[in-house]
Amino acid sequence: MLGYLSSEQCNQLLSGVRAAGKQVLSIYRRDFTVETKQDDSPLTEADMASHHALVALLETVTPQVPILSEESGEIPFDTRQTWSRYWLIDPLDGTKEFIKKNGEFTLNVALIEGGEPVFGIVHAPVLGEHGTTWWGQVGEGAWKQADAGVESIQVRTLPDAAVEPWKVVGSRSHGAAEFEAFCADLPANERVSMGSSLKLCLVAEGAADLYPRLAPTCEWDTAAAQAVVVAAGGSVLNAYSLTPLRCNQQDSVLNPYFIVCGERDARWEQALTKALS
């Protein structure tokens, strides 16, 4: 144990996140209203129901740890930069997918220590009969729970592209010319479209090799799944500097463009540099 969270706390959080997922699922299965936030992004009653459930859960399990949620009021950086440890949550990642009812949305909960996501839970309520959950604690490992049970997960070694094409994950809602340019300069590859932070989870479990995100995201979109990826042996890197993505380093909560990988390789690094130039 590295001192992040105890086994008891992990179990409480997993149970609580899945319970919040059931609330979201009950809304998903009926008609619901959609509002528009100030940044023109959509908001549903499921976003807020999950927000309130997750905040209550975290305040119970770790009452002294501050919480930043996508749906909380804005917290000034002057306050946030004093936090050495805090929770970062996206109550409903993939709201557009939720509205489309394609099932590709998640509840994301991340513990941040010194700017680094060190523990994360990503829960997809619709995937499988009882939902699917990925979680990981850096230094201890990563796991996936689906209908078949719980299994340890890890990233995979890049295959020989002449034998098996690399699998590259792209966004279902945010396509970009840079993504196409990146893939065009890779060895043989096939593309997988997916919504929300599920894309990072595919890399974490070895079902995909790369996920270049060459479009805007916020820290709460990625932190939980980043912890899972790192715990599974992979990396989430700033696309320009190829250094680990960090949270709470500036006033803005916007991420730089980034890439998720199981391992570093000069071929995709060169393709990335070219796509961004």
C-alpha positions as CSV (number, residue, x, y, z in Angstrom):
1,M,0.0,0.0,0.0
2,L,1.4,3.4,-1.0
3,G,-0.9,5.2,1.4
4,Y,-3.4,6.5,-1.2
5,L,-6.5,4.5,-0.1
6,S,-7.1,1.5,2.0
7,S,-8.9,-1.7,0.7
8,E,-11.9,-0.8,2.8
9,Q,-12.1,2.7,1.3
10,C,-11.7,1.3,-2.3
11,N,-14.5,-1.1,-1.7
12,Q,-16.8,1.6,-0.3
13,L,-16.0,3.8,-3.3
14,L,-16.6,1.0,-5.8
15,S,-20.0,0.2,-4.2
16,G,-21.0,3.8,-4.0
17,V,-20.1,4.6,-7.6
18,R,-22.0,1.6,-8.8
19,A,-25.0,2.8,-6.8
20,A,-24.8,6.2,-8.4
21,G,-24.6,4.5,-11.7
22,K,-28.0,2.8,-11.0
23,Q,-29.5,6.2,-10.4
24,V,-28.1,7.4,-13.8
25,L,-29.4,4.3,-15.5
26,S,-32.9,4.8,-14.2
27,I,-32.9,8.2,-15.8
28,Y,-31.4,6.9,-19.0
29,R,-34.2,4.5,-19.4
30,R,-36.9,7.1,-19.4
31,D,-37.5,10.5,-21.0
32,F,-35.5,13.3,-19.6
33,T,-35.0,17.0,-20.3
34,V,-31.7,18.4,-21.7
35,E,-30.5,21.9,-20.7
36,T,-27.6,23.9,-22.1
37,K,-24.8,25.2,-19.9
38,Q,-23.0,28.5,-20.4
39,D,-20.3,26.8,-22.5
40,D,-23.0,25.3,-24.8
41,S,-22.4,21.8,-23.5
42,P,-25.5,19.7,-22.6
43,L,-26.7,19.0,-19.1
44,T,-29.3,16.4,-18.0
45,E,-30.8,15.6,-14.6
46,A,-28.6,12.5,-14.6
47,D,-25.5,14.7,-14.5
48,M,-26.8,16.4,-11.4
49,A,-28.1,13.2,-9.7
50,S,-24.7,11.6,-10.2
51,H,-22.9,14.7,-8.9
52,H,-24.9,14.8,-5.7
53,A,-24.5,11.1,-5.1
54,L,-20.8,11.1,-5.7
55,V,-20.1,14.2,-3.6
56,A,-22.0,12.6,-0.7
57,L,-20.1,9.4,-1.1
58,L,-16.7,11.1,-1.1
59,E,-17.6,13.3,1.9
60,T,-18.5,10.1,3.8
61,V,-15.4,8.1,2.9
62,T,-12.8,10.9,3.0
63,P,-14.4,13.8,4.8
64,Q,-11.2,15.9,4.9
65,V,-10.4,15.7,1.2
66,P,-11.7,18.6,-1.0
67,I,-13.8,17.8,-4.1
68,L,-13.8,19.3,-7.6
69,S,-16.7,18.2,-9.8
70,E,-17.6,19.3,-13.3
71,E,-20.9,20.3,-11.9
72,S,-19.7,22.1,-8.8
73,G,-19.5,25.9,-8.7
74,E,-16.2,27.3,-9.9
75,I,-13.4,27.0,-7.4
76,P,-10.7,29.6,-7.8
77,F,-7.2,28.5,-8.6
78,D,-5.9,30.4,-5.6
79,T,-7.9,27.9,-3.5
80,R,-7.2,24.8,-5.6
81,Q,-3.4,25.3,-5.8
82,T,-3.3,24.8,-2.0
83,W,-4.7,21.3,-2.4
84,S,-2.0,18.6,-2.2
85,R,-4.7,15.9,-2.4
86,Y,-8.3,16.2,-3.8
87,W,-11.0,14.4,-5.6
88,L,-11.7,15.2,-9.2
89,I,-15.0,13.9,-10.6
90,D,-17.0,13.9,-13.8
91,P,-20.4,12.7,-12.7
92,L,-21.4,11.9,-16.3
93,D,-18.7,11.8,-18.9
94,G,-20.1,11.5,-22.4
95,T,-23.4,13.4,-21.9
96,K,-23.8,13.6,-25.7
97,E,-23.6,9.8,-25.8
98,F,-26.1,9.6,-22.9
99,I,-28.5,11.7,-24.9
100,K,-28.0,9.6,-28.0
101,K,-28.7,6.6,-25.8
102,N,-25.8,4.6,-27.3
103,G,-24.5,3.5,-23.8
104,E,-21.0,5.0,-24.1
105,F,-21.0,7.2,-21.0
106,T,-19.3,6.8,-17.7
107,L,-19.1,8.0,-14.1
108,N,-15.5,9.1,-13.3
109,V,-13.9,9.5,-9.9
110,A,-10.2,10.3,-9.5
111,L,-7.9,11.0,-6.5
112,I,-5.2,13.5,-7.3
113,E,-2.0,13.7,-5.3
114,G,0.5,16.4,-6.1
115,G,-1.1,16.9,-9.5
116,E,-0.9,13.2,-10.4
117,P,-4.0,11.0,-10.7
118,V,-3.2,8.1,-8.4
119,F,-6.5,6.3,-8.0
120,G,-9.4,6.2,-10.4
121,I,-12.8,4.5,-11.0
122,V,-14.5,4.5,-14.4
123,H,-18.0,3.0,-14.3
124,A,-20.2,2.4,-17.4
125,P,-23.7,1.6,-16.2
126,V,-25.0,0.3,-19.5
127,L,-22.2,-2.0,-20.6
128,G,-23.1,-5.5,-19.5
129,E,-26.0,-6.8,-17.5
130,H,-24.8,-5.1,-14.3
131,G,-22.6,-2.4,-15.8
132,T,-18.8,-2.5,-16.2
133,T,-16.2,-0.9,-13.9
134,W,-12.5,-0.2,-14.4
135,W,-10.4,0.9,-11.5
136,G,-6.8,1.2,-10.5
137,Q,-4.4,2.5,-7.9
138,V,-0.9,3.5,-9.1
139,G,1.7,1.1,-7.8
140,E,-0.8,-1.6,-7.0
141,G,-2.5,-2.6,-10.2
142,A,-5.7,-2.2,-12.3
143,W,-8.9,-4.2,-12.6
144,K,-12.1,-4.6,-14.6
145,Q,-15.4,-6.0,-13.3
146,A,-17.9,-7.1,-15.9
147,D,-20.5,-9.8,-16.1
148,A,-17.8,-12.5,-16.2
149,G,-16.4,-11.3,-12.9
150,V,-13.3,-9.4,-11.8
151,E,-10.0,-9.6,-13.7
152,S,-6.6,-7.9,-13.4
153,I,-5.9,-5.8,-16.5
154,Q,-2.7,-4.4,-18.1
155,V,-1.7,-2.7,-21.3
156,R,-0.3,-4.8,-24.1
157,T,2.9,-4.7,-26.0
158,L,2.6,-3.1,-29.4
159,P,2.1,-5.9,-31.9
160,D,4.2,-6.4,-35.1
161,A,2.0,-4.3,-37.4
162,A,2.9,-6.6,-40.3
163,V,1.1,-9.4,-38.5
164,E,-1.5,-7.6,-36.5
165,P,-2.5,-4.0,-37.1
166,W,-2.2,-1.5,-34.3
167,K,-5.6,-0.5,-32.8
168,V,-6.1,3.2,-32.6
169,V,-9.0,4.6,-30.7
170,G,-10.8,7.8,-31.7
171,S,-13.6,9.9,-30.4
172,R,-17.2,9.3,-31.6
173,S,-18.2,12.9,-31.1
174,H,-15.0,14.9,-31.7
175,G,-13.3,14.0,-34.9
176,A,-10.3,16.0,-36.1
177,A,-8.1,16.2,-39.2
178,E,-5.1,15.8,-36.9
179,F,-6.3,12.3,-35.9
180,E,-6.6,11.2,-39.6
181,A,-3.1,12.6,-40.3
182,F,-1.7,10.8,-37.3
183,C,-3.2,7.4,-38.4
184,A,-2.0,7.9,-41.9
185,D,1.6,8.0,-40.8
186,L,1.4,4.9,-38.6
187,P,2.3,1.4,-39.6
188,A,-0.8,-0.8,-40.5
189,N,-3.6,0.2,-38.1
190,E,-7.3,-0.1,-37.6
191,R,-9.5,2.5,-35.9
192,V,-12.0,2.0,-33.2
193,S,-14.6,4.7,-32.4
194,M,-15.8,5.1,-28.8
195,G,-17.3,7.7,-26.6
196,S,-16.3,9.1,-23.2
197,S,-13.3,7.9,-21.1
198,L,-14.0,4.3,-22.3
199,K,-11.3,5.0,-24.9
200,L,-8.6,5.2,-22.3
201,C,-9.9,2.1,-20.6
202,L,-9.5,0.2,-23.9
203,V,-5.8,0.9,-23.8
204,A,-5.6,0.1,-20.1
205,E,-7.1,-3.4,-20.7
206,G,-5.0,-4.1,-23.7
207,A,-7.9,-4.0,-26.2
208,A,-6.3,-1.0,-28.0
209,D,-2.8,0.4,-28.4
210,L,-3.1,4.2,-28.8
211,Y,-5.6,6.9,-28.2
212,P,-4.5,10.3,-29.5
213,R,-6.8,13.1,-28.2
214,L,-6.1,16.0,-30.5
215,A,-9.2,18.1,-29.5
216,P,-10.1,19.9,-26.2
217,T,-10.9,18.0,-23.0
218,C,-11.0,19.0,-19.3
219,E,-9.1,17.4,-16.5
220,W,-12.2,15.8,-15.0
221,D,-12.8,14.0,-18.4
222,T,-9.5,12.1,-18.1
223,A,-8.1,11.9,-14.6
224,A,-9.9,8.8,-13.4
225,A,-9.1,6.8,-16.6
226,Q,-5.5,8.1,-16.5
227,A,-5.0,6.6,-13.1
228,V,-6.4,3.3,-14.5
229,V,-4.0,3.4,-17.5
230,V,-1.0,4.2,-15.4
231,A,-1.9,1.5,-12.8
232,A,-2.2,-0.9,-15.8
233,G,1.4,-0.1,-16.9
234,G,0.6,2.6,-19.6
235,S,1.0,6.3,-19.9
236,V,-1.1,9.4,-20.6
237,L,1.3,12.0,-22.1
238,N,1.1,15.6,-23.2
239,A,1.1,15.3,-27.0
240,Y,3.7,18.1,-27.4
241,S,6.2,17.4,-24.6
242,L,5.5,13.6,-24.1
243,T,5.5,14.2,-20.4
244,P,2.8,12.8,-18.1
245,L,-0.5,14.7,-18.1
246,R,-0.9,16.6,-14.8
247,C,-3.8,18.2,-13.0
248,N,-4.3,21.4,-11.2
249,Q,-1.2,23.2,-12.5
250,Q,-2.9,26.3,-13.8
251,D,-6.1,28.4,-13.6
252,S,-7.7,26.6,-16.5
253,V,-8.9,23.0,-16.2
254,L,-8.4,22.4,-19.9
255,N,-6.0,19.7,-20.8
256,P,-3.4,20.0,-23.6
257,Y,-3.7,17.6,-26.4
258,F,-2.5,14.2,-25.2
259,I,-1.9,10.6,-26.2
260,V,-2.6,7.4,-24.3
261,C,-0.2,4.5,-25.0
262,G,0.7,1.1,-23.7
263,E,4.3,1.8,-24.5
264,R,6.5,4.4,-26.2
265,D,7.6,3.9,-29.8
266,A,9.5,6.1,-32.1
267,R,7.1,5.4,-35.0
268,W,4.0,6.8,-33.3
269,E,6.0,9.6,-31.7
270,Q,7.1,10.8,-35.1
271,A,3.6,10.5,-36.5
272,L,2.3,12.6,-33.6
273,T,4.9,15.3,-34.1
274,K,4.1,15.5,-37.8
275,A,0.3,15.6,-37.2
276,L,0.7,18.5,-34.7
277,S,3.1,20.5,-36.9
